[in-house]
Amino acid sequence: MTATERHLAEQLNLRLRHVVLMLRRAGADQPITSQQLSVLGSLEHGPRRMTGLADEHGVRMPTMTAQINRLERDGLVARGRDGADARVVTVRLTATGRDRLAAGRERRIGFLAERFANLTDEERTAVAAALPALDKLLGTSETRAP
């Protein structure tokens, strides 16, 4: 690793921390935490195994189980079983969970859009140009049409 790569990693780490904290503050008055919203987002495309959710979120099974317990208590997710292996616990979004996810996502997007409105056209263009590199860096392909 070069000094330039290390410096860039330190700077990105700092910015990511600020983004996470800013988004947490933006949703602090909501009935769902940012972590719970993230779990709901993981279920958006269909049921998932508990072990897969824990792996994706970088937590241990007891932590994910506690998150799912709270989400289930609030009617946002439902547990099920894998058709191929009845020992496997799956989790899916409920209609209420899907609505809560959409509302939370809309709040975040609205908050960020307001922040983008404070940038110049050139600054917005620079952020847009950086998105493909961020996707590559983060190993994601979350590209969506505007």
DRENSEGU-914388 format. One record per atom (N, C-alpha, C): residue number from 1; x, y, z; residue in three letters; atom name. Coordinates in steps of 0.02 Angstrom, whole numbers, plus 32768, in hexadecimal, padded with zeros to 4 digits. Layout:
N
REC	NUM	X	Y	Z	ala	CA
...
# end
This chain:
146
REC	1	802A	7FC6	8000	met	N
REC	1	8000	8000	8000	met	CA
REC	1	802D	803E	8000	met	C
REC	2	801D	806C	7FD4	thr	N
REC	2	8044	80AA	7FD0	thr	CA
REC	2	802A	80DC	8003	thr	C
REC	3	8052	810F	800F	ala	N
REC	3	803D	8144	803D	ala	CA
REC	3	8000	8168	8022	ala	C
REC	4	7FFC	8170	7FE1	thr	N
REC	4	7FC2	8190	7FC2	thr	CA
REC	4	7F83	8167	7FCD	thr	C
REC	5	7F88	8125	7FC3	glu	N
REC	5	7F4E	80F9	7FCE	glu	CA
REC	5	7F38	80FB	8017	glu	C
REC	6	7F69	80FA	8044	arg	N
REC	6	7F58	80FD	808B	arg	CA
REC	6	7F36	813E	809D	arg	C
REC	7	7F51	8176	8084	his	N
REC	7	7F34	81B7	8092	his	CA
REC	7	7EEC	81BA	8077	his	C
REC	8	7EE2	81A2	803A	leu	N
REC	8	7E9F	81A2	801C	leu	CA
REC	8	7E6F	8177	8045	leu	C
REC	9	7E88	813D	805D	ala	N
REC	9	7E5E	8111	8086	ala	CA
REC	9	7E4B	8134	80C8	ala	C
REC	10	7E7A	8157	80E6	glu	N
REC	10	7E6B	817C	8124	glu	CA
REC	10	7E37	81B2	8118	glu	C
REC	11	7E3E	81D6	80E1	gln	N
REC	11	7E10	820C	80D1	gln	CA
REC	11	7DCA	81F1	80C2	gln	C
REC	12	7DC6	81BB	809C	leu	N
REC	12	7D85	819D	808D	leu	CA
REC	12	7D65	8182	80CC	leu	C
REC	13	7D8C	8162	80F7	asn	N
REC	13	7D72	8148	8136	asn	CA
REC	13	7D53	8181	815F	asn	C
REC	14	7D74	81B9	8162	leu	N
REC	14	7D5A	81F2	8187	leu	CA
REC	14	7D19	820B	8168	leu	C
REC	15	7D17	8211	8126	arg	N
REC	15	7CDA	8229	8105	arg	CA
REC	15	7CA0	81F8	810E	arg	C
REC	16	7CAE	81B7	8109	leu	N
REC	16	7C79	8186	8113	leu	CA
REC	16	7C5D	818A	8159	leu	C
REC	17	7C88	8194	818A	arg	N
REC	17	7C70	819C	81CF	arg	CA
REC	17	7C41	81D7	81D4	arg	C
REC	18	7C54	820F	81B5	his	N
REC	18	7C29	824A	81B6	his	CA
REC	18	7BE6	823E	8193	his	C
REC	19	7BE7	821A	815C	val	N
REC	19	7BA9	820A	8138	val	CA
REC	19	7B7B	81DF	8164	val	C
REC	20	7B97	81AB	8182	val	N
REC	20	7B6F	817F	81AD	val	CA
REC	20	7B50	81A6	81E7	val	C
REC	21	7B78	81CF	8208	leu	N
REC	21	7B5E	81F5	8240	leu	CA
REC	21	7B2A	8228	822A	leu	C
REC	22	7B35	8248	81F0	met	N
REC	22	7B05	8278	81D6	met	CA
REC	22	7AC2	8256	81C7	met	C
REC	23	7AC3	821C	81A8	leu	N
REC	23	7A86	81F8	8198	leu	CA
REC	23	7A63	81DE	81D7	leu	C
REC	24	7A89	81CB	8208	arg	N
REC	24	7A6B	81B6	8248	arg	CA
REC	24	7A47	81F0	8269	arg	C
REC	25	7A67	822B	8268	arg	N
REC	25	7A47	8266	8285	arg	CA
REC	25	7A08	8278	825E	arg	C
REC	26	7A0A	8272	821D	ala	N
REC	26	79D1	8283	81F3	ala	CA
REC	26	7994	8257	8203	ala	C
REC	27	79A0	821A	8218	gly	N
REC	27	7969	81ED	8228	gly	CA
REC	27	795F	81E0	8271	gly	C
REC	28	797E	8209	829C	ala	N
REC	28	797C	81FC	82E4	ala	CA
REC	28	7936	81FE	8301	ala	C
REC	29	790A	8225	82E3	asp	N
REC	29	78C6	822B	82FF	asp	CA
REC	29	7895	81F8	82E1	asp	C
REC	30	78AF	81C9	82BB	gln	N
REC	30	7886	8197	829B	gln	CA
REC	30	7879	815C	82CA	gln	C
REC	31	7844	8136	82BC	pro	N
REC	31	7834	80FC	82E8	pro	CA
REC	31	7861	80C0	82DB	pro	C
REC	32	7891	80C6	82AD	ile	N
REC	32	78BD	808E	829C	ile	CA
REC	32	7905	80A8	8299	ile	C
REC	33	7934	8081	82B1	thr	N
REC	33	797A	8096	82B0	thr	CA
REC	33	7998	808B	826B	thr	C
REC	34	79D1	80AB	825F	ser	N
REC	34	79F2	80A3	821E	ser	CA
REC	34	7A08	805A	8214	ser	C
REC	35	7A1B	8038	824A	gln	N
REC	35	7A2E	7FF2	8245	gln	CA
REC	35	79F2	7FC7	8231	gln	C
REC	36	79B9	7FD5	824F	gln	N
REC	36	797D	7FB0	823E	gln	CA
REC	36	7968	7FBE	81F6	gln	C
REC	37	796E	7FFC	81E1	leu	N
REC	37	795F	800D	819C	leu	CA
REC	37	798D	7FE8	816C	leu	C
REC	38	79CB	7FE1	817E	ser	N
REC	38	79FB	7FBD	8155	ser	CA
REC	38	79E8	7F73	814F	ser	C
REC	39	79D1	7F55	8186	val	N
REC	39	79BB	7F0F	8184	val	CA
REC	39	797E	7F09	8157	val	C
REC	40	794F	7F37	815D	leu	N
REC	40	7914	7F35	8131	leu	CA
REC	40	7929	7F39	80E8	leu	C
REC	41	795A	7F64	80D9	gly	N
REC	41	7974	7F6A	8095	gly	CA
REC	41	7992	7F29	807B	gly	C
REC	42	79AF	7F02	80A8	ser	N
REC	42	79CC	7EC1	8094	ser	CA
REC	42	7996	7E8F	8081	ser	C
REC	43	7959	7E9B	8097	leu	N
REC	43	7921	7E6D	8089	leu	CA
REC	43	78F6	7E84	804F	leu	C
REC	44	7908	7EBB	8031	glu	N
REC	44	78DF	7EDA	7FFD	glu	CA
REC	44	78D1	7EAC	7FC1	glu	C
REC	45	7900	7E82	7FB0	his	N
REC	45	78F9	7E58	7F75	his	CA
REC	45	78E5	7E11	7F84	his	C
REC	46	78CC	7E05	7FC0	gly	N
REC	46	78B4	7DC3	7FD1	gly	CA
REC	46	78CF	7DA9	8012	gly	C
REC	47	78B4	7D71	802A	pro	N
REC	47	78C9	7D54	806A	pro	CA
REC	47	7913	7D44	806A	pro	C
REC	48	7930	7D49	80A6	arg	N
REC	48	7977	7D3A	80AE	arg	CA
REC	48	7980	7D0E	80EB	arg	C
REC	49	79B5	7CE7	80EA	arg	N
REC	49	79C8	7CBE	8124	arg	CA
REC	49	79E5	7CEC	8159	arg	C
REC	50	79D8	7CDA	8197	met	N
REC	50	79F3	7D01	81CF	met	CA
REC	50	7A3F	7D03	81CC	met	C
REC	51	7A5E	7CCB	81BC	thr	N
REC	51	7AA7	7CCA	81B9	thr	CA
REC	51	7AC1	7CF9	8183	thr	C
REC	52	7A9F	7CFD	814B	gly	N
REC	52	7AB3	7D2B	8115	gly	CA
REC	52	7AAD	7D73	812A	gly	C
REC	53	7A77	7D83	814E	leu	N
REC	53	7A6F	7DC8	8167	leu	CA
REC	53	7AA6	7DDA	8198	leu	C
REC	54	7AB5	7DAD	81C6	ala	N
REC	54	7AEA	7DBA	81F6	ala	CA
REC	54	7B2D	7DC5	81D3	ala	C
REC	55	7B3C	7D9B	81A2	asp	N
REC	55	7B7A	7DA3	817C	asp	CA
REC	55	7B7C	7DE6	8157	asp	C
REC	56	7B46	7DF7	8135	glu	N
REC	56	7B44	7E35	810E	glu	CA
REC	56	7B4E	7E73	813A	glu	C
REC	57	7B32	7E71	8176	his	N
REC	57	7B35	7EAB	81A2	his	CA
REC	57	7B71	7EA9	81D1	his	C
REC	58	7B99	7E74	81CC	gly	N
REC	58	7BD6	7E6F	81F3	gly	CA
REC	58	7BCA	7E69	823E	gly	C
REC	59	7B95	7E44	824F	val	N
REC	59	7B85	7E3A	8296	val	CA
REC	59	7B7E	7DEF	82A3	val	C
REC	60	7B7E	7DDD	82E2	arg	N
REC	60	7B75	7D98	82F5	arg	CA
REC	60	7B2B	7D87	82F7	arg	C
REC	61	7B1C	7D48	82F5	met	N
REC	61	7AD6	7D32	82F4	met	CA
REC	61	7AAC	7D4D	832E	met	C
REC	62	7AC6	7D4D	836C	pro	N
REC	62	7A9C	7D68	83A2	pro	CA
REC	62	7A88	7DB2	8396	pro	C
REC	63	7AB6	7DD8	837A	thr	N
REC	63	7AA7	7E1F	836B	thr	CA
REC	63	7A71	7E24	8336	thr	C
REC	64	7A77	7DFD	8301	met	N
REC	64	7A45	7DFE	82CB	met	CA
REC	64	7A03	7DE4	82E5	met	C
REC	65	7A04	7DB1	830F	thr	N
REC	65	79C7	7D96	832B	thr	CA
REC	65	79A2	7DCC	8354	thr	C
REC	66	79C8	7DF2	837B	ala	N
REC	66	79A9	7E28	83A2	ala	CA
REC	66	798A	7E5D	8374	ala	C
REC	67	79AD	7E6E	833E	gln	N
REC	67	7991	7E9E	830D	gln	CA
REC	67	7951	7E83	82EF	gln	C
REC	68	7952	7E45	82D9	ile	N
REC	68	7918	7E27	82BA	ile	CA
REC	68	78DE	7E22	82EC	ile	C
REC	69	78EE	7E11	832A	asn	N
REC	69	78B9	7E0E	835E	asn	CA
REC	69	7895	7E51	8364	asn	C
REC	70	78BB	7E88	8365	arg	N
REC	70	789C	7ECA	836A	arg	CA
REC	70	7873	7EDA	832C	arg	C
REC	71	788E	7ECB	82F2	leu	N
REC	71	786A	7ED9	82B3	leu	CA
REC	71	782B	7EAE	82AE	leu	C
REC	72	7830	7E70	82C5	glu	N
REC	72	77F6	7E44	82C4	glu	CA
REC	72	77C1	7E5C	82F6	glu	C
REC	73	77D7	7E71	8331	arg	N
REC	73	77A9	7E8B	8363	arg	CA
REC	73	7781	7EC7	8348	arg	C
REC	74	77A3	7EF0	831F	asp	N
REC	74	7783	7F2B	8303	asp	CA
REC	74	775D	7F1D	82C3	asp	C
REC	75	775B	7EDD	82AE	gly	N
REC	75	7735	7ECA	8273	gly	CA
REC	75	7756	7EDB	8231	gly	C
REC	76	7798	7EE6	8232	leu	N
REC	76	77BB	7EFB	81F5	leu	CA
REC	76	77D9	7EC0	81CF	leu	C
REC	77	77E5	7E89	81F1	val	N
REC	77	77FE	7E4C	81D1	val	CA
REC	77	77D8	7E10	81ED	val	C
REC	78	77DD	7DD9	81C9	ala	N
REC	78	77C0	7D99	81E0	ala	CA
REC	78	77F4	7D63	81D4	ala	C
REC	79	77F7	7D35	8203	arg	N
REC	79	7823	7CFC	81FB	arg	CA
REC	79	7801	7CC4	81D5	arg	C
REC	80	782A	7C9B	81B5	gly	N
REC	80	7810	7C61	8192	gly	CA
REC	80	7845	7C2B	8192	gly	C
REC	81	7838	7BF7	816B	arg	N
REC	81	7868	7BBF	8165	arg	CA
REC	81	787A	7BB7	811C	arg	C
REC	82	78B6	7B9F	8111	asp	N
REC	82	78CD	7B90	80CE	asp	CA
REC	82	78AB	7B50	80B6	asp	C
REC	83	788E	7B52	807A	gly	N
REC	83	786B	7B17	8060	gly	CA
REC	83	7898	7ADB	8057	gly	C
REC	84	78D7	7AE7	8049	ala	N
REC	84	7906	7AAF	803D	ala	CA
REC	84	7923	7A94	807E	ala	C
REC	85	7923	7ABC	80B3	asp	N
REC	85	7941	7AA7	80F2	asp	CA
REC	85	791A	7AC9	812B	asp	C
REC	86	78EE	7AA5	814B	ala	N
REC	86	78C2	7AC1	817E	ala	CA
REC	86	78E8	7ADA	81BB	ala	C
REC	87	7928	7AC9	81C2	arg	N
REC	87	7950	7AE2	81FA	arg	CA
REC	87	7964	7B2B	81F0	arg	C
REC	88	7962	7B41	81B1	val	N
REC	88	797A	7B84	81A0	val	CA
REC	88	7943	7BB7	81AA	val	C
REC	89	7953	7BEB	81D2	val	N
REC	89	7924	7C22	81DE	val	CA
REC	89	792F	7C58	81AA	val	C
REC	90	78F8	7C6D	818B	thr	N
REC	90	78FA	7CA3	815B	thr	CA
REC	90	78D2	7CDE	8178	thr	C
REC	91	78DF	7D18	815B	val	N
REC	91	78BB	7D55	816F	val	CA
REC	91	78A5	7D79	8130	val	C
REC	92	7868	7D94	8132	arg	N
REC	92	784F	7DB9	80F8	arg	CA
REC	92	782F	7DF9	8111	arg	C
REC	93	782B	7E2A	80E4	leu	N
REC	93	7809	7E69	80F3	leu	CA
REC	93	77BE	7E5E	80F4	leu	C
REC	94	779C	7E7F	8120	thr	N
REC	94	7753	7E82	811E	thr	CA
REC	94	7740	7EC1	80F6	thr	C
REC	95	7700	7EC9	80E7	ala	N
REC	95	76EA	7F05	80C4	ala	CA
REC	95	76FA	7F43	80ED	ala	C
REC	96	76F1	7F3F	812F	thr	N
REC	96	7702	7F77	815A	thr	CA
REC	96	774C	7F86	8158	thr	C
REC	97	7775	7F52	8158	gly	N
REC	97	77BD	7F5A	8153	gly	CA
REC	97	77D2	7F7A	8112	gly	C
REC	98	77B2	7F66	80DC	arg	N
REC	98	77C0	7F83	809A	arg	CA
REC	98	77AF	7FCE	809A	arg	C
REC	99	7776	7FDF	80B8	asp	N
REC	99	7762	8026	80BD	asp	CA
REC	99	7793	804D	80E7	asp	C
REC	100	77A9	8031	8120	arg	N
REC	100	77D8	8053	814C	arg	CA
REC	100	781B	805C	8129	arg	C
REC	101	7831	802A	8103	leu	N
REC	101	786F	802F	80DD	leu	CA
REC	101	7869	8068	80AA	leu	C
REC	102	7832	806A	8085	ala	N
REC	102	7829	809E	8052	ala	CA
REC	102	7829	80E3	8073	ala	C
REC	103	7807	80EA	80AC	ala	N
REC	103	7804	812B	80CE	ala	CA
REC	103	7849	8140	80E7	ala	C
REC	104	786E	8111	8104	gly	N
REC	104	78B1	8120	811D	gly	CA
REC	104	78E0	8132	80E5	gly	C
REC	105	78DC	810D	80AE	arg	N
REC	105	7907	811B	8074	arg	CA
REC	105	78F5	8160	8058	arg	C
REC	106	78B5	816F	8052	glu	N
REC	106	78A0	81B0	8037	glu	CA
REC	106	78B9	81E9	8063	glu	C
REC	107	78B7	81DF	80A4	arg	N
REC	107	78D0	8213	80D2	arg	CA
REC	107	791A	821E	80C7	arg	C
REC	108	7941	81E9	80C2	arg	N
REC	108	7989	81F0	80B6	arg	CA
REC	108	7997	8211	8074	arg	C
REC	109	7975	81FB	8040	ile	N
REC	109	7980	8218	7FFD	ile	CA
REC	109	796D	8261	7FFD	ile	C
REC	110	7935	8272	801C	gly	N
REC	110	7922	82B8	8020	gly	CA
REC	110	7955	82E2	8045	gly	C
REC	111	796F	82C7	807C	phe	N
REC	111	79A2	82EA	80A3	phe	CA
REC	111	79E0	82F5	8079	phe	C
REC	112	79F6	82C1	8056	leu	N
REC	112	7A32	82C8	802D	leu	CA
REC	112	7A26	82F7	7FF2	leu	C
REC	113	79EB	82F4	7FD4	ala	N
REC	113	79DC	8321	7F9C	ala	CA
REC	113	79DF	836A	7FB3	ala	C
REC	114	79C7	8378	7FEF	glu	N
REC	114	79CD	83BC	8009	glu	CA
REC	114	7A15	83D1	8010	glu	C
REC	115	7A3F	83A2	8026	arg	N
REC	115	7A87	83B2	802D	arg	CA
REC	115	7AA7	83BD	7FE9	arg	C
REC	116	7A93	8394	7FB7	phe	N
REC	116	7AAD	839C	7F74	phe	CA
REC	116	7A99	83E0	7F56	phe	C
REC	117	7A60	83F9	7F6A	ala	N
REC	117	7A49	843A	7F50	ala	CA
REC	117	7A78	8472	7F65	ala	C
REC	118	7A9F	8468	7F99	asn	N
REC	118	7ACF	849B	7FB0	asn	CA
REC	118	7B11	8499	7F89	asn	C
REC	119	7B1A	8467	7F5F	leu	N
REC	119	7B57	8461	7F38	leu	CA
REC	119	7B50	8486	7EF5	leu	C
REC	120	7B88	8496	7ED9	thr	N
REC	120	7B87	84B3	7E96	thr	CA
REC	120	7B7C	847C	7E63	thr	C
REC	121	7B6B	848E	7E26	asp	N
REC	121	7B63	845D	7DF1	asp	CA
REC	121	7BA3	8435	7DE8	asp	C
REC	122	7BDB	8456	7DED	glu	N
REC	122	7C1C	8434	7DE4	glu	CA
REC	122	7C28	8401	7E1C	glu	C
REC	123	7C16	8414	7E59	glu	N
REC	123	7C1F	83E6	7E91	glu	CA
REC	123	7BF0	83A9	7E8B	glu	C
REC	124	7BB2	83B4	7E76	arg	N
REC	124	7B85	837C	7E6B	arg	CA
REC	124	7B9F	834E	7E34	arg	C
REC	125	7BBA	836C	7E00	thr	N
REC	125	7BD7	8345	7DC9	thr	CA
REC	125	7C12	831B	7DE2	thr	C
REC	126	7C3B	8339	7E0D	ala	N
REC	126	7C75	8315	7E29	ala	CA
REC	126	7C5E	82DA	7E53	ala	C
REC	127	7C2A	82E3	7E7C	val	N
REC	127	7C10	82AC	7EA5	val	CA
REC	127	7BF5	8276	7E77	val	C
REC	128	7BCE	8288	7E45	ala	N
REC	128	7BB3	8257	7E16	ala	CA
REC	128	7BEA	8231	7DF2	ala	C
REC	129	7C1F	8253	7DE0	ala	N
REC	129	7C56	8232	7DBD	ala	CA
REC	129	7C7B	8201	7DEB	ala	C
REC	130	7C79	820D	7E2C	ala	N
REC	130	7C9C	81E1	7E5C	ala	CA
REC	130	7C75	81A1	7E6B	ala	C
REC	131	7C34	81A1	7E5D	leu	N
REC	131	7C0B	8167	7E70	leu	CA
REC	131	7C22	8125	7E52	leu	C
REC	132	7C32	8121	7E12	pro	N
REC	132	7C4B	80E0	7DF8	pro	CA
REC	132	7C8B	80C8	7E1B	pro	C
REC	133	7CB7	80F6	7E2C	ala	N
REC	133	7CF4	80E2	7E50	ala	CA
REC	133	7CE3	80C9	7E96	ala	C
REC	134	7CB3	80EA	7EB6	leu	N
REC	134	7C9D	80D3	7EF8	leu	CA
REC	134	7C7D	808E	7EF4	leu	C
REC	135	7C54	8083	7EC0	asp	N
REC	135	7C37	8040	7EB7	asp	CA
REC	135	7C6E	800B	7EB1	asp	C
REC	136	7CA0	801A	7E8A	lys	N
REC	136	7CD8	7FEB	7E81	lys	CA
REC	136	7CFE	7FE1	7EC2	lys	C
REC	137	7D0C	8017	7EE5	leu	N
REC	137	7D30	8014	7F25	leu	CA
REC	137	7D0A	7FEB	7F58	leu	C
REC	138	7CC9	7FF5	7F5C	leu	N
REC	138	7CA0	7FD5	7F8E	leu	CA
REC	138	7C86	7F90	7F78	leu	C
REC	139	7C93	7F7E	7F3A	gly	N
REC	139	7C7C	7F3C	7F22	gly	CA
REC	139	7C32	7F39	7F18	gly	C
REC	140	7C14	7F71	7F08	thr	N
REC	140	7BCB	7F74	7EFD	thr	CA
REC	140	7BBC	7F86	7EB5	thr	C
REC	141	7B7F	7F7A	7EA3	ser	N
REC	141	7B68	7F8F	7E61	ser	CA
REC	141	7B23	7FAE	7E6A	ser	C
REC	142	7B1E	7FDD	7E97	glu	N
REC	142	7ADF	7FFC	7EAA	glu	CA
REC	142	7ACC	8035	7E7A	glu	C
REC	143	7ADF	802F	7E3C	thr	N
REC	143	7ACF	8065	7E0D	thr	CA
REC	143	7A86	8062	7DFB	thr	C
REC	144	7A67	809C	7DFF	arg	N
REC	144	7A21	80A3	7DEE	arg	CA
REC	144	7A19	80E2	7DC5	arg	C
REC	145	79E9	80E0	7D99	ala	N
REC	145	79DB	811B	7D71	ala	CA
REC	145	79C0	8152	7D9D	ala	C
REC	146	79D1	8192	7D8E	pro	N
REC	146	79B7	81C9	7DB7	pro	CA
REC	146	796C	81D1	7DB1	pro	C
# end
